[in-house]
Amino acid sequence: MFTNTKAFSGFAVDDLAKAREFYGDTLGLRVSDVNEEFGILTLNIAGDRDTIVYAKPDYTPASYTILNFPVDDIEAAVDELTGRGVTFERYDDDTMDEKGIHRGGGPLIAWFTDPAGNILSVLQDQ
């Protein structure tokens, strides 16, 4: 039924202007203009499949990782994002290093949040 569909994903935020600045300027993603009529922002991050971001009046941040960004060099990615003002999460976990990179098995991964509190990550397969 959905073999050839152009499915896309989306998530909510509390402030589209802050989201546009963060995803466009801080992360460097291609971001469309906010659709004022429908309150939608489009992130061009998945090839030909966009991710939509929409404002939600009774917004609550996701309690799980909503976007993962694969990188070739997690150390360089964390350093670059830190230089752009991103703060990495420090979970109560002895497998995280001083930069917030989880090194406890599986891919190397570091989590951070967008201005709305949604959880994102950069990850590197070992």
Backbone as a printed PyTorch tensor [residue, N CA C, xyz], in Angstrom:
tensor([[[ 0.8010, -1.1910,  0.0000],
         [ 0.0000,  0.0000,  0.0000],
         [ 0.8540,  1.2690,  0.0000]],

        [[ 1.9100,  1.3010,  0.8160],
         [ 2.7300,  2.5170,  0.9150],
         [ 4.0930,  2.3580,  0.2410]],

        [[ 4.2220,  1.4340, -0.6690],
         [ 5.5060,  1.1530, -1.3010],
         [ 6.1560,  2.3790, -1.9200]],

        [[ 5.4060,  3.1930, -2.6070],
         [ 5.9750,  4.3450, -3.3010],
         [ 5.5840,  5.6840, -2.6830]],

        [[ 5.1550,  5.6610, -1.4460],
         [ 4.7280,  6.9070, -0.8170],
         [ 5.9180,  7.7980, -0.4730]],

        [[ 5.6850,  9.0470, -0.4220],
         [ 6.7100, 10.0100, -0.0050],
         [ 6.3980, 10.4440,  1.4180]],

        [[ 6.4670,  9.4950,  2.3360],
         [ 6.1770,  9.7810,  3.7360],
         [ 7.1770, 10.8050,  4.2750]],

        [[ 6.7410, 11.5390,  5.2740],
         [ 7.6100, 12.5010,  5.9330],
         [ 7.2860, 12.4950,  7.4120]],

        [[ 8.1780, 13.0470,  8.1990],
         [ 7.9300, 13.0990,  9.6290],
         [ 7.8520, 14.5470, 10.0860]],

        [[ 7.4290, 14.7180, 11.3130],
         [ 7.3200, 16.0510, 11.8670],
         [ 7.3430, 16.0060, 13.3740]],

        [[ 7.5440, 17.1560, 13.9680],
         [ 7.5170, 17.2660, 15.4180],
         [ 7.1150, 18.6850, 15.7950]],

        [[ 6.7310, 18.8490, 17.0420],
         [ 6.2210, 20.1260, 17.5260],
         [ 7.2820, 20.9090, 18.2970]],

        [[ 7.0810, 22.2220, 18.3030],
         [ 7.8810, 23.1540, 19.1130],
         [ 6.9260, 24.1990, 19.6810]],

        [[ 7.4510, 25.0110, 20.5720],
         [ 6.6190, 26.0690, 21.1350],
         [ 6.8250, 27.4130, 20.4640]],

        [[ 7.9150, 27.5690, 19.6800],
         [ 8.2300, 28.8590, 19.0660],
         [ 8.9150, 28.6220, 17.7230]],

        [[ 8.2090, 28.8870, 16.6230],
         [ 8.7630, 28.6370, 15.2860],
         [ 9.9410, 29.5440, 14.9560]],

        [[ 9.9400, 30.7730, 15.4130],
         [11.0510, 31.6870, 15.1270],
         [12.3390, 31.1750, 15.7720]],

        [[12.2560, 30.7280, 17.0130],
         [13.4380, 30.1690, 17.6870],
         [13.8890, 28.8840, 17.0010]],

        [[12.9300, 28.0640, 16.5690],
         [13.2620, 26.8230, 15.8690],
         [13.9720, 27.1190, 14.5570]],

        [[13.4750, 28.1010, 13.8160],
         [14.0980, 28.4670, 12.5430],
         [15.5350, 28.9190, 12.7520]],

        [[15.7650, 29.7470, 13.7410],
         [17.1190, 30.2260, 14.0310],
         [18.0340, 29.0740, 14.4440]],

        [[17.5550, 28.2040, 15.3160],
         [18.3740, 27.0900, 15.7910],
         [18.7050, 26.1120, 14.6750]],

        [[17.6790, 25.6340, 13.9830],
         [17.9150, 24.6230, 12.9510],
         [18.6330, 25.2050, 11.7350]],

        [[18.3450, 26.4420, 11.3920],
         [18.9890, 27.0670, 10.2420],
         [20.3640, 27.6230, 10.5500]],

        [[20.4480, 28.5080, 11.5480],
         [21.7130, 29.1870, 11.8400],
         [22.6660, 28.3380, 12.6760]],

        [[22.1710, 27.7800, 13.7690],
         [23.0470, 27.0200, 14.6670],
         [23.4600, 25.6880, 14.0660]],

        [[22.4900, 24.9220, 13.5710],
         [22.8170, 23.6060, 13.0120],
         [23.1970, 23.6550, 11.5410]],

        [[22.8380, 24.7230, 10.8450],
         [23.2170, 24.8620,  9.4510],
         [22.3750, 24.0580,  8.4790]],

        [[21.1530, 23.7150,  8.8680],
         [20.2670, 22.9820,  7.9660],
         [19.5690, 23.9370,  7.0080]],

        [[19.1400, 23.4140,  5.8750],
         [18.2990, 24.2090,  4.9760],
         [16.9030, 24.2500,  5.5820]],

        [[16.4020, 25.4450,  5.7910],
         [15.1090, 25.6380,  6.4400],
         [14.2520, 26.5380,  5.5710]],

        [[13.0020, 26.1310,  5.3750],
         [12.0940, 26.9690,  4.6000],
         [11.5810, 28.0950,  5.4740]],

        [[10.9420, 29.0540,  4.8350],
         [10.2860, 30.1110,  5.5860],
         [ 9.1110, 29.5350,  6.3440]],

        [[ 8.7890, 30.1490,  7.4360],
         [ 7.6420, 29.7300,  8.2180],
         [ 6.3780, 29.9730,  7.4070]],

        [[ 5.5230, 28.9830,  7.3460],
         [ 4.2160, 29.1270,  6.7200],
         [ 3.2900, 29.7140,  7.7770]],

        [[ 3.1080, 31.0120,  7.7340],
         [ 2.3330, 31.7100,  8.7590],
         [ 0.8870, 31.2340,  8.8150]],

        [[ 0.3060, 30.9040,  7.6510],
         [-1.0880, 30.4770,  7.6220],
         [-1.3020, 29.1990,  8.4230]],

        [[-0.3790, 28.2390,  8.2710],
         [-0.5330, 26.9560,  8.9420],
         [ 0.4220, 26.7800, 10.1170]],

        [[ 1.3650, 27.7210, 10.3200],
         [ 2.3160, 27.6010, 11.4140],
         [ 3.2630, 26.4350, 11.2300]],

        [[ 3.8720, 26.3380, 10.0340],
         [ 4.7470, 25.2080,  9.7110],
         [ 6.0890, 25.7090,  9.1930]],

        [[ 7.1420, 25.0460,  9.6350],
         [ 8.5040, 25.2730,  9.1870],
         [ 8.9640, 23.9660,  8.5620]],

        [[ 9.7360, 24.0090,  7.4950],
         [10.2100, 22.7870,  6.8580],
         [11.7210, 22.6970,  6.9440]],

        [[12.2100, 21.5600,  7.4510],
         [13.6470, 21.2690,  7.5050],
         [13.9630, 20.3330,  6.3610]],

        [[14.9320, 20.6970,  5.5550],
         [15.3430, 19.8590,  4.4320],
         [16.5350, 19.0240,  4.8850]],

        [[16.2530, 17.8880,  5.5370],
         [17.3350, 17.0970,  6.1220],
         [17.3670, 15.6490,  5.6740]],

        [[16.3700, 15.1920,  4.9770],
         [16.3180, 13.7690,  4.6430],
         [16.2560, 13.5640,  3.1340]],

        [[17.2200, 14.1110,  2.4210],
         [17.2140, 13.9660,  0.9720],
         [16.0240, 14.6730,  0.3770]],

        [[15.1480, 13.9170, -0.2750],
         [13.9740, 14.5230, -0.8930],
         [12.7510, 14.4590,  0.0150]],

        [[12.9410, 14.0860,  1.2540],
         [11.8250, 14.0230,  2.2070],
         [12.0690, 15.0300,  3.3210]],

        [[11.2170, 16.0080,  3.3720],
         [11.3520, 17.0610,  4.3670],
         [10.7940, 16.6120,  5.7190]],

        [[11.2300, 17.3020,  6.7410],
         [10.6770, 17.1290,  8.0770],
         [ 9.9760, 18.4300,  8.4290]],

        [[ 8.7350, 18.3210,  8.8620],
         [ 8.0190, 19.5440,  9.2080],
         [ 8.1040, 19.7930, 10.7090]],

        [[ 8.1190, 21.0740, 11.0470],
         [ 8.1180, 21.5160, 12.4350],
         [ 6.9100, 22.4260, 12.5680]],

        [[ 6.1080, 22.1790, 13.5630],
         [ 4.8900, 22.9610, 13.7140],
         [ 4.7520, 23.4610, 15.1510]],

        [[ 4.1480, 24.6170, 15.2710],
         [ 3.8870, 25.1850, 16.5940],
         [ 2.6540, 24.5150, 17.1810]],

        [[ 2.7420, 24.2000, 18.4480],
         [ 1.6260, 23.5530, 19.1340],
         [ 1.3360, 24.3430, 20.4070]],

        [[ 0.1210, 24.8180, 20.5600],
         [-0.2130, 25.6680, 21.7170],
         [ 0.0200, 25.0110, 23.0760]],

        [[-0.3230, 23.7400, 23.2140],
         [-0.1490, 23.0500, 24.4900],
         [ 1.0900, 22.1510, 24.4530]],

        [[ 2.1510, 22.6870, 23.8950],
         [ 3.3860, 21.9560, 23.6170],
         [ 4.0440, 21.3690, 24.8680]],

        [[ 4.5410, 20.1420, 24.7220],
         [ 5.3900, 19.4880, 25.7180],
         [ 6.5440, 18.8610, 24.9550]],

        [[ 7.8000, 19.0650, 25.3770],
         [ 8.9280, 18.4850, 24.6450],
         [ 8.8740, 16.9580, 24.6120]],

        [[ 9.3880, 16.3980, 23.5430],
         [ 9.4930, 14.9440, 23.4330],
         [10.4760, 14.4450, 24.4960]],

        [[10.2080, 13.2930, 25.0570],
         [11.0840, 12.7270, 26.0840],
         [12.0310, 11.6820, 25.4950]],

        [[12.1600, 11.6790, 24.1920],
         [13.0010, 10.7250, 23.4750],
         [13.7170, 11.4900, 22.3530]],

        [[14.6850, 10.8660, 21.7350],
         [15.4400, 11.5050, 20.6620],
         [14.5810, 11.5850, 19.4050]],

        [[14.3590, 12.8160, 18.9040],
         [13.4960, 12.9870, 17.7330],
         [14.2800, 13.0240, 16.4320]],

        [[15.5480, 13.4520, 16.4910],
         [16.3940, 13.4940, 15.2970],
         [17.7970, 13.0340, 15.6640]],

        [[18.3660, 12.1870, 14.8190],
         [19.7450, 11.7290, 14.9720],
         [20.5220, 12.1790, 13.7450]],

        [[21.6620, 12.7870, 13.9760],
         [22.5030, 13.2520, 12.8820],
         [23.7760, 12.4120, 12.8350]],

        [[23.8850, 11.4750, 11.8790],
         [25.1140, 10.6980, 11.7460],
         [26.2720, 11.6040, 11.3290]],

        [[27.4220, 11.4040, 11.9440],
         [28.6220, 12.1870, 11.6230],
         [29.7970, 11.2410, 11.4630]],

        [[30.7990, 11.6700, 10.7090],
         [32.0060, 10.8700, 10.5310],
         [32.9460, 10.9790, 11.7230]],

        [[32.9420, 12.1390, 12.3870],
         [33.8590, 12.4030, 13.4960],
         [33.0830, 13.0900, 14.6220]],

        [[32.6920, 12.3210, 15.6240],
         [31.8570, 12.8780, 16.6880],
         [32.5940, 13.9300, 17.5060]],

        [[33.9010, 13.7450, 17.7030],
         [34.6810, 14.7410, 18.4510],
         [34.6040, 16.1030, 17.7490]],

        [[34.8180, 16.0960, 16.4450],
         [34.7740, 17.3450, 15.6730],
         [33.3640, 17.9380, 15.6860]],

        [[32.3440, 17.0920, 15.5610],
         [30.9560, 17.5770, 15.5520],
         [30.5920, 18.2020, 16.8960]],

        [[30.9490, 17.5550, 17.9870],
         [30.6610, 18.0900, 19.3220],
         [31.4020, 19.4080, 19.5280]],

        [[32.6640, 19.4610, 19.1330],
         [33.4410, 20.7020, 19.2750],
         [32.8320, 21.8380, 18.4530]],

        [[32.4440, 21.5420, 17.2170],
         [31.8470, 22.5560, 16.3400],
         [30.5250, 23.0690, 16.9200]],

        [[29.6750, 22.1560, 17.3360],
         [28.3770, 22.5610, 17.8920],
         [28.5370, 23.3120, 19.2150]],

        [[29.4840, 22.8830, 20.0350],
         [29.7530, 23.5980, 21.2860],
         [30.1840, 25.0250, 20.9760]],

        [[31.0100, 25.1870, 19.9540],
         [31.4390, 26.5140, 19.5260],
         [30.2950, 27.3690, 19.0050]],

        [[29.2320, 26.7330, 18.5710],
         [28.0470, 27.4510, 18.0800],
         [27.0210, 27.6830, 19.1850]],

        [[27.3880, 27.3310, 20.4120],
         [26.5110, 27.5890, 21.5500],
         [25.6420, 26.4340, 22.0030]],

        [[25.8170, 25.2590, 21.4010],
         [25.0300, 24.0930, 21.7970],
         [25.6260, 23.5060, 23.0810]],

        [[24.7560, 23.1560, 24.0190],
         [25.1740, 22.5030, 25.2570],
         [24.7590, 21.0450, 25.2000]],

        [[25.6960, 20.1680, 25.4560],
         [25.3990, 18.7430, 25.4090],
         [24.9060, 18.2480, 26.7620]],

        [[23.9700, 17.3130, 26.6930],
         [23.3680, 16.7550, 27.9000],
         [24.3800, 15.9020, 28.6450]],

        [[24.2600, 15.8960, 29.9450],
         [25.0870, 15.0430, 30.7970],
         [24.1290, 14.1810, 31.6120]],

        [[23.9570, 12.9420, 31.1870],
         [23.0760, 12.0330, 31.9000],
         [23.8660, 11.3470, 33.0050]],

        [[23.1810, 10.8880, 34.0180],
         [23.8170, 10.2180, 35.1480],
         [24.2790,  8.8390, 34.6880]],

        [[25.4180,  8.8390, 34.0360],
         [25.8980,  7.6350, 33.3780],
         [27.4230,  7.6970, 33.3470]],

        [[28.0750,  6.6930, 33.8630],
         [29.5430,  6.7080, 33.9200],
         [30.1980,  6.3810, 32.5850]],

        [[29.3940,  6.2070, 31.5240],
         [29.9670,  5.9340, 30.2000],
         [30.1010,  7.2030, 29.3610]],

        [[29.7840,  8.3660, 29.9580],
         [29.8830,  9.6300, 29.2210],
         [31.2010, 10.3140, 29.5710]],

        [[31.8480, 10.8630, 28.5470],
         [33.1010, 11.5780, 28.7960],
         [32.8180, 13.0430, 29.1410]],

        [[33.8740, 13.8240, 29.2840],
         [33.7420, 15.2200, 29.7050],
         [33.0150, 16.0950, 28.6810]],

        [[32.9650, 15.6600, 27.4320],
         [32.2540, 16.4160, 26.3930],
         [30.7850, 16.0280, 26.2900]],

        [[30.3960, 14.9600, 26.9880],
         [29.0260, 14.4800, 26.9060],
         [28.8420, 13.3840, 25.8730]],

        [[29.9290, 12.7710, 25.4280],
         [29.8550, 11.6860, 24.4470],
         [29.7170, 10.3530, 25.1840]],

        [[28.6750,  9.6300, 24.8590],
         [28.4400,  8.3160, 25.4460],
         [29.3660,  7.3200, 24.7520]],

        [[30.1670,  6.6170, 25.5530],
         [31.1410,  5.6540, 25.0340],
         [30.9340,  4.2870, 25.6660]],

        [[29.6860,  3.9100, 25.8850],
         [29.3930,  2.6740, 26.6040],
         [28.9100,  1.5360, 25.7380]],

        [[29.3500,  1.4400, 24.5180],
         [28.8840,  0.3920, 23.6160],
         [27.9180,  0.9650, 22.6030]],

        [[27.8580,  0.3400, 21.4500],
         [27.0280,  0.8760, 20.3740],
         [27.7260,  2.0610, 19.7470]],

        [[26.9740,  2.8620, 19.0080],
         [27.6240,  4.0200, 18.3770],
         [28.0220,  5.0560, 19.4260]],

        [[29.0480,  5.8130, 19.1180],
         [29.3750,  6.9720, 19.9440],
         [28.2520,  7.9680, 19.7280]],

        [[27.7040,  8.5190, 20.8000],
         [26.5430,  9.3920, 20.6690],
         [26.5880, 10.4970, 21.7140]],

        [[26.1430, 11.6780, 21.3120],
         [26.0450, 12.8140, 22.2340],
         [24.6970, 13.4870, 21.9970]],

        [[23.9890, 13.7650, 23.0830],
         [22.6510, 14.3290, 23.0040],
         [22.6370, 15.8090, 23.3680]],

        [[21.7510, 16.5400, 22.7070],
         [21.5440, 17.9580, 22.9990],
         [20.0830, 18.2690, 22.7280]],

        [[19.6390, 19.4610, 23.1030],
         [18.2350, 19.8100, 22.8970],
         [18.1110, 21.0460, 22.0190]],

        [[16.9610, 21.1420, 21.3650],
         [16.6390, 22.3620, 20.6270],
         [16.0410, 23.3660, 21.6230]],

        [[15.7750, 24.6000, 21.2020],
         [15.2390, 25.5920, 22.1450],
         [13.9110, 25.1970, 22.7830]],

        [[13.1720, 24.2790, 22.1670],
         [11.8960, 23.8280, 22.7130],
         [12.0610, 22.6720, 23.6880]],

        [[13.2860, 22.1490, 23.8240],
         [13.5340, 21.0440, 24.7350],
         [13.4760, 19.6720, 24.1050]],

        [[13.2640, 19.5930, 22.7780],
         [13.2900, 18.3040, 22.0890],
         [14.7170, 17.7690, 22.0680]],

        [[14.8680, 16.4600, 22.2000],
         [16.1840, 15.8340, 22.2640],
         [16.6480, 15.4450, 20.8690]],

        [[17.9020, 15.8210, 20.5590],
         [18.5560, 15.5110, 19.2870],
         [19.8770, 14.8210, 19.6030]],

        [[20.5090, 14.2140, 18.6110],
         [21.8150, 13.6260, 18.8510],
         [22.7080, 13.7220, 17.6180]],

        [[23.9940, 13.6580, 17.8700],
         [24.9790, 13.3700, 16.8260],
         [25.5280, 11.9900, 17.1960]],

        [[25.7370, 11.1580, 16.1920],
         [26.2620,  9.8300, 16.4750],
         [27.2240,  9.3860, 15.3960]],

        [[28.1660,  8.5640, 15.8390],
         [29.1980,  8.0260, 14.9370],
         [29.2940,  6.5340, 15.1590]],

        [[29.1350,  5.7720, 14.0720],
         [29.3760,  4.3380, 14.1800],
         [30.8530,  4.1270, 14.3840]],

        [[31.1860,  3.1940, 15.2550],
         [32.6000,  2.9650, 15.5710],
         [33.2580,  2.1340, 14.4980]]])
